[in-house]
Amino acid sequence: MWNRNFTQYLYVFYLFVFLLDVMYLFWSNSSLYTVIGLFAIVMIVINFKEADRVFKILGIILLSAGTVFYLSSNESITKIPSFFAGNIGLLFLISMLPWMNTVVKAGRYNKLLQTLLGGNVKGMGELYVRGEATMVSLAAFLNLSSATISQDLLKKQLKNANTNVRNSFIARSTLRGYSLALLWSPLEILLATSIFITNANYLEVLPWMLLIAFLGFAIDSSIGKIIFRNEVVEETGASTNLRRGSRKKLIQFILALVLFLVVVVFLTNVVQFNFLFAVTIALFPFAYIWAVLLKRKRSFLKIGWPTWKRQTNHLHNFIVLLLTLSFFTETLNGSPYLRYLQDPLVALEGHQVFIMLFIQATFLIMTLLGVHPIATMGIFGGVSELLLNTFPSVTLTLLLASSAIATVPSAPYGLIVTLTSVGLKMNPYKIVLKNIPYSLMCGFIGVLIAYLTLFLY
């Protein structure tokens, strides 16, 4: 009983640690950082038992490797707690994401998906383009809920289609459209992590990420239209035109997205906050003001407060992964073993394209082996100094973010693939096999665009 009551209030402890981390941003005191690290260790101990098996295994591997690295270094034992504090800011961002999803639900913007995906189409080929375009447009804010909502709608719309064809269609269009939206979304943790590693300017990165997303959509939607061109969709009798109220909501949604980007850019370029912190502190105030303007403040708080508490109390997997990853990365940087990770990159020195392809291949292979892209990102973060000597910060950000996000539809243990697998009653590895070509294509586009930026920066 005591244990259950304790876990219900973990969010209070986490918020306290997050606020200490914010304090450290403004007051860089080494003793404060050590205290944050000690609390981080407590967070790992509390959450390890509740974490999923794959994250436990990753945590043990990262802690074991980090211990070996530490023992091979000359670092003082008193510095060990601070090694765990590096990714507290990322956890703070993850904990704040539910507030944006809440205002989307309170404003009933998720119903836009029903309108945009509804209506008659000539065939599955046309529906593929429409479905993927809808995901790319709305998933930046709707996030994971956009995929689950659209999958449910498509299952109803394609209920009379061949099961294998229907499942293939949904597994491709929704997961790929979802990942294309993540490429440029300021709420995407992989993009935020890559900017955190490179310290690039989001405003400089954004146009290139949009270009990658546009090219990925143009190519994949064209291929999808051809693959499913002969498949018929049963008529629903619904109108294909947006009603006036829906058009208004769509305009509001797009305007809100643009305004949020403006706020983030202002905080990073004018106030001079780092990107991660800017997005984190902007989330709640922006979502709250948006809800007030929509006259949905009551719904926003009624939905948001219990949702935020519940999701913050259940950050088990992210806490175990990110905090042990911080220990791994920090100890690696002080270890002579760092050169073994640097050797392949040094061997490819002067061959920037090969380094880019090596990074892309590493992300895909590690993802297929069940390693979360954030963990792989952390490994490259350990050699970021070497990579930044080879690439400009914008180029490296594009490369890391696009390579990582391209693997999202092909991650066998990823949340979006798991949810899709359960919803479609489909083996997750079948979903992965259908999406590997896309992951390769999207990764290659990222490499190409990143290479082109070498001539500009």
GIBELZI-V672115 format. One record per residue. N is the residue number from 1. RES is the residue in one small letter. SS is DSSP state (A for helix, B for strand, O for the rest). D_FIRST is the distance of its C-alpha to the first C-alpha in Angstrom with 2 decimals. Layout:
n	res	ss	d_first
N	RES	SS	D_FIRST
N	RES	SS	D_FIRST
This chain:
n	res	ss	d_first
1	m	O	0.00
2	w	A	3.82
3	n	A	5.43
4	r	A	5.21
5	n	A	6.31
6	f	A	8.60
7	t	A	10.14
8	q	A	10.98
9	y	O	13.17
10	l	A	14.81
11	y	A	17.90
12	v	A	18.58
13	f	A	18.89
14	y	A	20.97
15	l	A	23.17
16	f	A	23.85
17	v	A	25.03
18	f	A	27.07
19	l	A	28.76
20	l	A	29.63
21	d	A	31.27
22	v	A	33.21
23	m	A	34.31
24	y	A	35.57
25	l	A	37.73
26	f	A	39.61
27	w	O	39.47
28	s	O	39.86
29	n	O	38.73
30	s	A	38.07
31	s	A	35.67
32	l	A	33.55
33	y	A	33.62
34	t	A	32.46
35	v	A	29.46
36	i	A	28.64
37	g	A	29.01
38	l	A	26.64
39	f	A	23.94
40	a	A	24.89
41	i	A	24.28
42	v	A	20.75
43	m	A	20.26
44	i	A	21.61
45	v	A	19.35
46	i	A	16.16
47	n	A	17.57
48	f	A	19.59
49	k	O	17.20
50	e	O	16.61
51	a	O	20.34
52	d	O	22.72
53	r	A	24.84
54	v	A	28.00
55	f	A	26.51
56	k	A	25.10
57	i	A	28.64
58	l	A	30.24
59	g	A	28.06
60	i	A	28.99
61	i	A	32.62
62	l	A	32.77
63	l	A	31.22
64	s	A	33.56
65	a	A	36.58
66	g	A	35.74
67	t	A	35.56
68	v	A	38.97
69	f	A	40.36
70	y	A	39.13
71	l	A	40.66
72	s	O	43.91
73	s	O	44.06
74	n	O	45.07
75	e	O	42.02
76	s	O	40.60
77	i	A	37.18
78	t	A	36.30
79	k	A	36.60
80	i	A	33.88
81	p	A	31.05
82	s	A	33.36
83	f	A	33.86
84	f	O	30.35
85	a	O	30.88
86	g	O	33.54
87	n	O	31.59
88	i	A	29.15
89	g	A	31.58
90	l	A	31.30
91	l	A	27.51
92	f	A	28.09
93	l	A	30.58
94	i	A	28.31
95	s	A	25.55
96	m	A	28.25
97	l	A	29.79
98	p	A	27.69
99	w	A	29.48
100	m	A	32.81
101	n	A	31.61
102	t	A	30.24
103	v	A	33.65
104	v	A	35.28
105	k	A	33.18
106	a	A	33.64
107	g	O	37.36
108	r	O	37.40
109	y	O	39.24
110	n	O	37.58
111	k	A	39.94
112	l	A	42.79
113	l	A	42.03
114	q	A	42.71
115	t	A	46.02
116	l	A	47.13
117	l	A	46.34
118	g	O	47.69
119	g	O	51.35
120	n	O	54.01
121	v	O	55.01
122	k	O	57.89
123	g	O	55.81
124	m	A	52.83
125	g	A	54.68
126	e	A	54.77
127	l	A	51.17
128	y	A	50.13
129	v	A	51.76
130	r	A	50.28
131	g	A	46.74
132	e	A	46.84
133	a	A	48.46
134	t	A	45.77
135	m	A	43.02
136	v	A	44.91
137	s	A	45.38
138	l	A	41.93
139	a	A	39.38
140	a	A	39.77
141	f	A	37.56
142	l	A	35.94
143	n	O	34.87
144	l	A	32.82
145	s	A	32.80
146	s	A	36.62
147	a	A	36.64
148	t	A	34.26
149	i	A	36.08
150	s	A	39.50
151	q	A	38.66
152	d	A	37.63
153	l	A	40.84
154	l	A	43.01
155	k	A	41.68
156	k	A	42.81
157	q	A	46.07
158	l	O	46.88
159	k	O	45.61
160	n	O	49.10
161	a	O	49.72
162	n	O	49.67
163	t	A	46.08
164	n	A	46.92
165	v	A	48.88
166	r	A	46.21
167	n	A	43.44
168	s	A	45.74
169	f	A	46.63
170	i	A	43.06
171	a	A	41.85
172	r	A	44.80
173	s	A	45.21
174	t	A	41.65
175	l	A	40.46
176	r	A	43.73
177	g	A	43.92
178	y	A	40.36
179	s	A	41.26
180	l	A	44.51
181	a	A	42.64
182	l	A	40.39
183	l	O	43.56
184	w	O	44.22
185	s	O	41.01
186	p	O	39.89
187	l	O	36.28
188	e	O	36.57
189	i	A	34.73
190	l	A	37.37
191	l	A	40.18
192	a	A	38.37
193	t	A	37.79
194	s	A	41.45
195	i	A	42.61
196	f	A	40.25
197	i	A	41.97
198	t	A	45.52
199	n	O	45.34
200	a	O	47.52
201	n	O	48.26
202	y	A	46.42
203	l	A	49.46
204	e	A	51.66
205	v	A	49.28
206	l	A	48.65
207	p	A	52.15
208	w	A	52.17
209	m	A	48.75
210	l	A	49.97
211	l	A	53.07
212	i	A	51.11
213	a	A	49.06
214	f	A	52.29
215	l	A	54.09
216	g	A	51.14
217	f	A	50.97
218	a	A	54.77
219	i	A	55.05
220	d	A	52.04
221	s	A	52.67
222	s	A	56.31
223	i	A	55.43
224	g	A	52.89
225	k	A	55.52
226	i	A	57.96
227	i	A	55.58
228	f	O	54.53
229	r	O	57.89
230	n	O	58.83
231	e	O	55.55
232	v	O	55.66
233	v	O	53.08
234	e	O	53.26
235	e	O	54.30
236	t	O	51.74
237	g	O	54.19
238	a	O	52.19
239	s	O	53.99
240	t	O	53.96
241	n	O	54.52
242	l	O	51.90
243	r	O	51.89
244	r	A	52.53
245	g	A	48.95
246	s	A	47.69
247	r	A	50.36
248	k	A	49.29
249	k	A	45.64
250	l	A	46.79
251	i	A	48.91
252	q	A	46.06
253	f	A	43.77
254	i	A	46.43
255	l	A	47.25
256	a	A	43.62
257	l	A	43.42
258	v	A	46.68
259	l	A	45.60
260	f	A	42.36
261	l	A	44.50
262	v	A	46.85
263	v	A	44.06
264	v	A	42.84
265	v	A	46.45
266	f	A	47.12
267	l	A	44.19
268	t	A	45.20
269	n	A	48.97
270	v	O	49.57
271	v	O	46.62
272	q	O	46.44
273	f	O	42.69
274	n	O	41.80
275	f	A	41.08
276	l	A	37.40
277	f	A	36.69
278	a	A	39.04
279	v	A	37.26
280	t	A	33.80
281	i	A	34.77
282	a	A	36.94
283	l	A	34.32
284	f	A	32.44
285	p	A	35.55
286	f	A	37.66
287	a	A	35.22
288	y	A	34.73
289	i	A	38.52
290	w	A	39.12
291	a	A	36.77
292	v	A	38.55
293	l	A	41.94
294	l	O	40.88
295	k	O	39.69
296	r	O	36.25
297	k	A	34.34
298	r	A	32.07
299	s	A	31.26
300	f	A	30.85
301	l	A	28.20
302	k	A	26.46
303	i	A	26.27
304	g	A	26.10
305	w	A	23.34
306	p	A	20.42
307	t	A	22.21
308	w	A	22.58
309	k	A	18.97
310	r	A	17.84
311	q	A	20.60
312	t	A	20.24
313	n	A	16.57
314	h	O	17.92
315	l	O	20.93
316	h	A	19.91
317	n	A	23.34
318	f	A	25.42
319	i	A	23.77
320	v	A	24.33
321	l	A	27.81
322	l	A	29.17
323	l	A	28.09
324	t	A	29.26
325	l	A	32.32
326	s	A	33.03
327	f	A	33.05
328	f	A	35.31
329	t	A	37.71
330	e	A	38.09
331	t	A	38.72
332	l	A	41.09
333	n	A	43.17
334	g	O	43.85
335	s	O	44.51
336	p	O	47.89
337	y	O	46.26
338	l	A	46.39
339	r	A	49.99
340	y	A	49.02
341	l	A	47.33
342	q	A	50.23
343	d	A	52.91
344	p	A	52.78
345	l	A	52.97
346	v	A	55.75
347	a	A	57.60
348	l	O	57.57
349	e	O	58.75
350	g	O	61.38
351	h	O	60.17
352	q	A	57.70
353	v	A	57.55
354	f	A	56.54
355	i	A	53.77
356	m	A	52.51
357	l	A	52.64
358	f	A	50.91
359	i	A	47.99
360	q	A	47.81
361	a	A	47.97
362	t	A	45.26
363	f	A	42.80
364	l	A	43.60
365	i	A	43.55
366	m	A	40.27
367	t	A	38.68
368	l	A	40.01
369	l	O	38.52
370	g	O	35.06
371	v	O	35.04
372	h	O	33.80
373	p	A	36.77
374	i	A	34.98
375	a	A	34.94
376	t	A	38.65
377	m	A	39.26
378	g	A	37.77
379	i	A	40.18
380	f	A	43.10
381	g	A	41.73
382	g	A	42.27
383	v	O	45.97
384	s	A	46.22
385	e	A	48.89
386	l	A	51.12
387	l	A	50.55
388	l	A	51.30
389	n	A	54.55
390	t	A	55.43
391	f	O	54.22
392	p	O	54.07
393	s	A	50.55
394	v	A	50.98
395	t	A	52.19
396	l	A	49.36
397	t	A	46.77
398	l	A	48.39
399	l	A	48.48
400	l	A	44.86
401	a	A	43.39
402	s	A	45.60
403	s	A	45.21
404	a	A	41.40
405	i	A	41.09
406	a	O	43.73
407	t	O	41.40
408	v	A	38.60
409	p	A	40.02
410	s	A	40.54
411	a	O	37.16
412	p	O	35.94
413	y	O	32.30
414	g	O	32.50
415	l	A	30.25
416	i	A	33.26
417	v	A	34.82
418	t	A	31.63
419	l	A	31.21
420	t	A	34.91
421	s	A	34.76
422	v	A	32.09
423	g	A	33.93
424	l	A	37.30
425	k	O	36.16
426	m	O	38.16
427	n	O	37.94
428	p	A	36.88
429	y	A	39.77
430	k	A	42.21
431	i	A	40.99
432	v	A	41.46
433	l	A	44.97
434	k	A	46.01
435	n	A	44.97
436	i	A	46.19
437	p	A	49.70
438	y	A	48.30
439	s	A	46.28
440	l	A	49.50
441	m	A	51.55
442	c	A	49.20
443	g	A	48.94
444	f	A	52.74
445	i	A	53.15
446	g	A	50.88
447	v	A	52.99
448	l	A	56.19
449	i	A	55.18
450	a	A	53.85
451	y	A	57.19
452	l	A	59.18
453	t	A	57.44
454	l	O	58.85
455	f	O	62.20
456	l	O	60.86
457	y	O	58.68
